[in-house]
Amino acid sequence: MAEKIRILLVDDSAVIRRLLTDVLSGDPQLEVIGIAQNGQIALEKLPVLNPDIVILDVEMPVMDGLETLTEIRKRQPRLPIIMFSSITERGALVTLEALGRGANDYITKPANTGNMTASLQRVRDELIPRIKVFCRHLLGPALPAFTPIARSAPRPESVARPAEPVARPAPTTPLNPFATPAPIPRTVGVGRQRIELVAIGVSTGGPNALAALLPRLPANFPVPIVIVQHMPPIFTRLLAERLTAQSTLPVAEAASGEVLQPGHIRLAPGGSHLVLERQVTQVRLQMNQDPPENSCRPSVDVLFRSVATAYRGNVLAVVLTGMGNDGLRGCEAIRQAGGQILVQDEASSVVWGMPGFVARAGLADAQIALNQMAGEIMNRVRTLR
């Protein structure tokens, strides 16, 4: 019989602790074994309760989330930790810092909209799947094949290898998120066209993956880069600022009407889809508020479909670590247009959901370790240039 996932909640708000306890206790596979009002109390309870995962508030008195996270990582480097952050500038800044210090993921607190039912549902939809992904080993084989690896755990180095298609067909409408899609026949001549754009899709584990990848690209990078990172508003702007400080290439949130420029990196703003529109010799960025796809806005699928239309086979798509299957349908469009697709390999991914779906569908040209991804991108971009 599968074990329950044992959860320690750390938050200074009694209302939030009760809300989270009610939400999590409603799932038969989860058990809240303890609560703590601040980080100091949490550290005292940690060796006694021995939880499987910690839900950690960002801002608390006595010992805040960052201090607590740092201390937990010293004591238990592989214990999964999900930050619980407010949608404020300070909350976003601290959350990004927490991810850099080893937090596995985060969710944002419900906005004060007065609709408690909707707030509870959003927390349920966002938090419970993350808990189950990071503690999948406790639940047996019934869960979908996402493979989490704690960010602080050592990962084996791996080399680029061809993706192995799986030939089992699966329904395509509606999309079954747990099925293996049938491979799409490779377009004749794929990989023989010059790359004019790099498009990146990423989710869980993305801020750290981007921080590892983008600084390795040279200042004379010859084509534009567009990115969808699943994040709420405010977070994406601060992430862009953080990345531009670490990289030789300028990183900024995308702005509607902006013309794409070689060597510039543009990040889809949280809460908006990013699409590319070709206008004769120029390609412009546009944002829209169309409905979410795969429960995401921005969505990788939306961006990738527009990329396939605007650039046809002259695009390199890169799918990095992330939970779920956003990007799969967009990769189908890029593949059919003759573009190239790379996915992050399982060993170096925090969660092999998004890249795993693309790889198992036979859409990826190669699976690449994160520490080799920049080199592989440069090799392909330099071809025929």
C-alpha positions, 0 to 999 in steps of 0.5 A: 500500500502506498504511503501518504505524503507527510507535510510540514506547513510553515506560515505565520498566518493562522488563516493561511495555515487553516486554508492549506490544512483544509485543502491538503487534508482533502486529498487521501494521499496527503497528510499534514503532520505539523504546522509552525508559525515561523522558521525557528519553530519549523527547524525545531520540529523538523527532526522530530516530525521527519516530513516528506516535504515542507511548504514554506512561507516567504515572509515570517517573523523571527526567522523568515523563509530565506533563512529557514530554507538556507538552514534546512538545506544545510541539514537536509539537502534533498528534502523538497521545499515549496515556497508559498509567496505573495504576488508582490514585488518583494514576494517575487524577489524573495521567491526568486532568491529562494529558488536560487538557494535550492527551493524546489518550486513555489506557488503564489498565495490567493489574491484577496478577491473575496471568492474563497471557493475560487482561491481554494480551488487555485491552491488545490490545483497548483499545490497538490500536483507539485507535492505529488511530483516531488514525492512521487516515490511514496505513491507508487506507480499510479502517477504520471511519469514525471521524474522529479530530481531535487535541485540540490541533489547531485545529478549525473553528467550525460551526453547528447543522445538522439531522442527515442520515439515511442510508437504507441498511438494516443488520442490527440483530441482532447489531449490525454496528458498522461498518454504517449503521443504517436510520433510525427514523421520527420519533415524532409530536410529538417536540420538543413535550414539556417536557424533564425530564431531560438524559442525556449519553453520552460516551467518548474525549475526554469529560473535556475535552468535559464540562469545556467543556460543564458550566461553561457551564450556569447555576446555576439549571439546571432539570432533573437531568443524568445522565452515562455517561463510559466510565472505570474505577473511581476515575477517575469519582469524581475526574472528578466532583470535578474537574468540580464544581470547574469548574462552578456545578452540583454534580457527583458520582458517582451513588449507589444509591437517590439521588433525582434533583434539578433542577440536580444532575449525576450521573456513573455510577461506573466499573464499574457500570451506571447506571439510572433507576427511577421511583417514583410522583413520584420518580426514583431512581438505581440501580447494577448489575453486569449484563454489559457492553454494547458492552464497556462498564460503565457503558454509555450504552445501558443508561442511555438505555433506562432514561431512555426508560422513566422519562421517555418523551418528556420527555428530551433525550439528548446524545451527545458524542465517543467511539469505538464505537457505545455509545448507538446502541440507547439513542437508538433507545429514546429516539427511539421514546419521543418524546424529543429527541437532540443529537449533537456534530458531527464537526468538534469531536469528538475521535472521531466514532464514537458521535455519528456512528453516531447521526447516520447512523442518522437519530436526531439532531435536530441536530448541534451544535458543542461550543462551542454545545452548552450554548446548544442544551441550554438552548434546548430545556430552556427550551421550555414551561417 
